[in-house]
Amino acid sequence: MLSHKNKIDTKGVIFDLKRFAIHDGPGIRTTIFFKGCPLRCWWCHNPESHKLLPEKFDGCNTRRGLNHPFSPNEDEVGREVTVDEIINEIEKDRIFYDESGGGVTFSGGEPLMQLDFLQELLTICNEYGIHTALDTSGYSSKDALQKIINFPDLFLFDLKIMNDELHQKYTGVSNKRIHQNLKTIDDAGKNIFIRIPVVPETTDSKENLIATRELISTLNNVLEIDLLPYHRAGEGKYKKFTKENKLTNILIPENGYMERIKKYFIELNCKVKIGG
C-alpha cells in the first residue's frame, strides 16, 4: 500500500478522475483533473474546469467519472479532496502502471493553480517510484514552476498560438510567460511532450504552424509532438454552465488534413502523433 509517514491533510479541488487513460502520457495512467484554469481558450472542451471552486450547473447529465466518495452532488461539479484520498485512489491502479510503463497524470484545468496540493501528490508519487506527468498550459509564475520543476518525470506542454496578440484574443492571456516557462523546463533537462490543438480558422494557419515548429526546433528535450484535432465534445457543457461558447460551426479536421499538418513537424527529431 502507498502510505506516507504522516497523514497529509492538504486539500485540493478536482472535477474528474479517469482510470485506464491511454492518451495522457505513456502506458496506462490515472488522470487527475484539477479545477481552476487561468486561460479561457475559445475551443476549451472542459469549461467546468475554469473556476477553482465547485460550482452548480443546469441539470445532471454532465456528471463526470468520479466514483464514491468523490462524486459531486447531482447539480454540482468539483469536489474538495485531501492528498491522502487521491493517493488511495492511485494505489488501486498501481498494478497497471507497473505492467504498462504507465503512471499518474495531473491535468485540468491548470494543476499549477493548486500548487501545494500538486506538490504533495508529486512528492509522494516520486517516493514510491510512480511515473508522473504534468499536463500544463505553462501559464504560471516563475516561482511556482521552480517549486515543482524537479518532480514530474514528464511535462505535457500546450502550445497554442505563437502570435502574442492572437494568443491574448483566443486564450485571454499573453504567451510570453508560457514560452519563458517552456524554455526553463527544457533547460532543466526535463522530458517534454508538446501538445498542439489544431483548431480550424484559429490555430491551424500556415504562419502559426511554421512559427510553432521554429520554437520547438530551439528545444533539446522534446520527445513527442501531439497534434490534437478540434472536437465538439464540450459544446453541450457551455449551456449547462451558462458560459458563452465563442466557437460555433467549426468543422472537425479530417484525417487527411491532419496528416498534411503533421508534415510541418516531421522534420523535427522527435515522434509526431495525431491525437493525445
C-alpha positions as CSV (number, residue, x, y, z in Angstrom):
1,M,0.0,0.0,0.0
2,L,1.0,3.5,-0.6
3,S,1.1,5.4,2.6
4,H,3.0,8.3,4.0
5,K,4.7,8.6,7.3
6,N,2.4,11.5,8.2
7,K,-1.2,11.9,7.3
8,I,-1.4,14.5,4.6
9,D,-4.4,16.8,5.1
10,T,-3.6,19.3,2.2
11,K,-6.7,19.7,0.2
12,G,-7.4,20.5,-3.4
13,V,-10.4,20.6,-5.8
14,I,-10.8,18.1,-8.6
15,F,-13.6,17.6,-11.1
16,D,-12.7,14.2,-12.5
17,L,-10.5,11.1,-12.0
18,K,-10.1,9.0,-15.1
19,R,-8.8,5.4,-14.9
20,F,-7.1,3.5,-17.7
21,A,-6.2,6.6,-19.6
22,I,-4.0,5.9,-22.6
23,H,-3.8,9.4,-24.2
24,D,-2.2,11.4,-21.2
25,G,1.3,10.1,-21.4
26,P,3.0,6.7,-21.8
27,G,1.3,3.4,-20.7
28,I,-1.9,3.0,-18.8
29,R,-2.5,6.0,-16.5
30,T,-4.7,7.5,-13.9
31,T,-5.5,11.1,-14.8
32,I,-6.5,13.5,-12.1
33,F,-8.3,16.6,-13.3
34,F,-7.7,19.7,-11.2
35,K,-10.3,22.5,-11.1
36,G,-9.2,26.1,-12.0
37,C,-7.6,27.5,-15.1
38,P,-6.2,31.0,-15.8
39,L,-6.9,30.6,-19.6
40,R,-10.2,30.9,-21.4
41,C,-9.4,29.2,-24.7
42,W,-12.3,29.5,-27.2
43,W,-12.0,25.8,-28.1
44,C,-11.9,24.5,-24.5
45,H,-13.9,21.3,-24.1
46,N,-13.8,21.4,-20.3
47,P,-15.5,24.7,-19.3
48,E,-16.3,23.2,-16.0
49,S,-12.6,23.4,-15.2
50,H,-12.5,27.2,-15.3
51,K,-13.5,28.1,-11.8
52,L,-11.3,26.9,-8.9
53,L,-14.2,26.1,-6.6
54,P,-17.0,23.6,-7.0
55,E,-19.9,25.1,-9.0
56,K,-23.5,24.4,-9.8
57,F,-24.8,23.6,-13.2
58,D,-28.1,23.2,-15.0
59,G,-29.0,19.5,-15.0
60,C,-27.1,16.4,-14.1
61,N,-26.1,14.9,-17.4
62,T,-22.6,16.2,-17.3
63,R,-21.6,14.3,-14.1
64,R,-18.1,13.0,-14.6
65,G,-16.4,9.7,-13.8
66,L,-15.8,10.3,-10.1
67,N,-17.0,7.3,-8.1
68,H,-17.8,7.3,-4.4
69,P,-16.5,9.1,-2.3
70,F,-15.6,11.7,-5.0
71,S,-19.0,12.1,-6.7
72,P,-20.3,15.6,-6.5
73,N,-23.9,16.4,-5.9
74,E,-26.1,15.9,-8.9
75,D,-26.2,19.6,-9.7
76,E,-22.5,20.4,-8.8
77,V,-19.2,19.7,-10.4
78,G,-15.9,19.6,-8.4
79,R,-15.1,18.2,-5.0
80,E,-12.7,19.2,-2.3
81,V,-10.4,16.2,-1.5
82,T,-7.3,15.5,0.5
83,V,-4.0,14.3,-0.7
84,D,-4.5,11.0,1.1
85,E,-7.8,10.4,-0.6
86,I,-6.2,10.8,-4.0
87,I,-3.2,8.7,-3.1
88,N,-5.6,5.9,-2.0
89,E,-7.2,6.1,-5.5
90,I,-3.9,6.0,-7.2
91,E,-2.9,2.8,-5.2
92,K,-5.9,1.0,-6.8
93,D,-4.3,1.3,-10.3
94,R,-0.7,0.8,-9.5
95,I,-0.5,-2.7,-10.9
96,F,-1.4,-1.3,-14.3
97,Y,1.4,1.2,-14.2
98,D,3.9,-1.5,-13.4
99,E,2.7,-3.7,-16.3
100,S,2.4,-1.0,-18.9
101,G,5.0,1.6,-18.1
102,G,2.3,4.0,-17.1
103,G,1.7,6.2,-14.1
104,V,-0.3,9.2,-13.0
105,T,-1.1,12.4,-15.0
106,F,-2.1,15.6,-13.3
107,S,-4.3,17.6,-15.7
108,G,-7.0,20.2,-15.5
109,G,-7.8,22.9,-15.7
110,E,-4.3,24.0,-14.7
111,P,-2.7,22.0,-11.9
112,L,-0.2,24.7,-11.1
113,M,-3.1,26.8,-9.7
114,Q,-3.2,24.4,-6.8
115,L,0.5,24.4,-6.1
116,D,0.7,22.9,-2.6
117,F,-1.8,20.1,-3.4
118,L,0.1,19.3,-6.6
119,Q,3.5,19.3,-4.9
120,E,2.3,17.0,-2.1
121,L,1.0,14.5,-4.7
122,L,4.1,14.6,-6.8
123,T,6.3,14.2,-3.8
124,I,4.5,11.0,-2.7
125,C,4.4,9.5,-6.1
126,N,8.1,10.1,-6.5
127,E,8.8,8.5,-3.2
128,Y,7.1,5.3,-4.4
129,G,8.6,5.3,-7.9
130,I,5.3,6.1,-9.7
131,H,5.9,7.8,-13.1
132,T,4.2,11.3,-13.1
133,A,3.2,13.6,-15.9
134,L,2.1,17.2,-15.6
135,D,-0.3,18.4,-18.2
136,T,0.1,22.2,-18.2
137,S,-0.7,25.3,-20.2
138,G,2.6,26.7,-19.0
139,Y,1.0,29.8,-17.7
140,S,2.2,30.2,-14.1
141,S,4.7,32.3,-12.2
142,K,8.4,31.5,-12.4
143,D,8.4,30.8,-8.7
144,A,5.5,28.3,-8.9
145,L,7.2,26.4,-11.7
146,Q,10.5,26.3,-9.9
147,K,8.8,24.9,-6.8
148,I,7.7,21.7,-8.7
149,I,10.0,21.5,-11.7
150,N,12.1,18.7,-10.4
151,F,9.2,16.4,-9.6
152,P,7.4,15.4,-12.8
153,D,9.0,12.8,-15.0
154,L,7.3,14.3,-18.0
155,F,5.7,17.6,-19.0
156,L,2.8,17.6,-21.4
157,F,3.1,21.2,-22.5
158,D,0.5,23.0,-24.6
159,L,1.5,25.3,-27.4
160,K,-1.5,27.1,-28.9
161,I,-0.8,30.3,-30.8
162,M,2.6,32.0,-31.5
163,N,1.4,35.5,-32.2
164,D,1.0,37.1,-28.8
165,E,-1.8,39.4,-29.8
166,L,-3.8,36.5,-31.2
167,H,-2.9,34.4,-28.2
168,Q,-4.4,37.0,-25.9
169,K,-7.5,37.2,-28.1
170,Y,-8.2,33.4,-28.1
171,T,-7.0,32.4,-24.7
172,G,-7.2,35.6,-22.6
173,V,-3.5,35.7,-21.7
174,S,-0.2,36.6,-23.2
175,N,2.0,33.7,-24.3
176,K,5.3,35.4,-23.2
177,R,5.3,33.8,-19.8
178,I,4.3,30.4,-21.3
179,H,7.3,30.5,-23.7
180,Q,9.7,31.5,-20.9
181,N,8.5,28.7,-18.7
182,L,8.8,26.2,-21.6
183,K,12.5,27.2,-22.0
184,T,13.0,26.9,-18.3
185,I,11.6,23.3,-18.4
186,D,13.8,22.5,-21.4
187,D,16.9,24.0,-19.8
188,A,16.3,21.8,-16.7
189,G,16.6,18.7,-18.9
190,K,13.0,17.6,-18.3
191,N,11.3,15.3,-20.8
192,I,8.6,17.1,-22.8
193,F,5.6,16.2,-25.0
194,I,4.4,19.2,-26.9
195,R,0.6,19.3,-27.4
196,I,-0.8,21.4,-30.2
197,P,-4.6,21.9,-30.5
198,V,-5.5,22.0,-34.2
199,V,-8.5,24.4,-34.4
200,P,-9.7,25.3,-37.9
201,E,-9.6,29.1,-38.6
202,T,-7.8,29.7,-35.3
203,T,-4.6,27.7,-34.6
204,D,-4.1,25.9,-38.0
205,S,-2.8,28.8,-40.1
206,K,0.4,28.1,-42.1
207,E,2.1,31.0,-40.3
208,N,1.2,29.7,-36.8
209,L,2.3,26.1,-37.6
210,I,5.6,27.2,-39.0
211,A,6.2,29.5,-36.1
212,T,5.4,26.7,-33.7
213,R,7.8,24.4,-35.5
214,E,10.5,27.0,-35.2
215,L,10.0,27.4,-31.5
216,I,10.1,23.6,-31.0
217,S,13.3,23.4,-33.0
218,T,15.1,25.5,-30.4
219,L,14.4,22.9,-27.7
220,N,16.5,20.0,-26.7
221,N,14.2,17.7,-24.7
222,V,11.0,17.3,-26.8
223,L,10.3,13.6,-27.2
224,E,7.0,13.8,-28.9
225,I,4.6,16.2,-30.6
226,D,0.9,15.5,-30.2
227,L,-1.4,17.2,-32.7
228,L,-4.9,17.4,-31.1
229,P,-7.7,17.8,-33.6
230,Y,-10.6,20.1,-32.5
231,H,-13.7,18.2,-31.5
232,R,-17.2,19.2,-30.3
233,A,-17.3,17.2,-27.1
234,G,-17.6,20.2,-24.9
235,E,-20.3,22.2,-26.8
236,G,-23.2,21.0,-24.7
237,K,-21.4,21.9,-21.4
238,Y,-21.5,25.6,-22.2
239,K,-25.2,25.7,-21.9
240,K,-25.1,23.6,-18.7
241,F,-22.7,26.0,-17.1
242,T,-24.3,29.1,-18.7
243,K,-21.0,30.0,-20.3
244,E,-20.5,31.7,-23.7
245,N,-19.3,29.3,-26.5
246,K,-17.3,31.5,-28.8
247,L,-16.7,28.8,-31.4
248,T,-19.6,27.7,-33.4
249,N,-20.0,25.9,-36.7
250,I,-16.3,24.9,-36.8
251,L,-15.6,21.9,-38.9
252,I,-13.8,18.9,-37.3
253,P,-10.4,18.4,-39.0
254,E,-10.5,15.3,-41.3
255,N,-7.7,12.7,-41.2
256,G,-6.2,13.8,-44.5
257,Y,-6.0,17.3,-43.3
258,M,-4.3,16.3,-40.0
259,E,-1.8,14.2,-42.0
260,R,-0.9,17.3,-44.0
261,I,-0.4,19.3,-40.9
262,K,1.8,16.5,-39.5
263,K,4.2,17.1,-42.3
264,Y,5.1,20.5,-40.9
265,F,6.7,18.8,-37.9
266,I,8.1,15.5,-39.3
267,E,11.5,17.1,-39.9
268,L,12.0,17.7,-36.2
269,N,13.9,14.9,-34.5
270,C,11.0,13.5,-32.4
271,K,7.9,11.4,-32.7
272,V,4.9,13.2,-34.2
273,K,1.4,11.8,-33.4
274,I,-2.1,12.7,-34.3
275,G,-4.1,12.6,-31.1
276,G,-3.0,12.6,-27.4
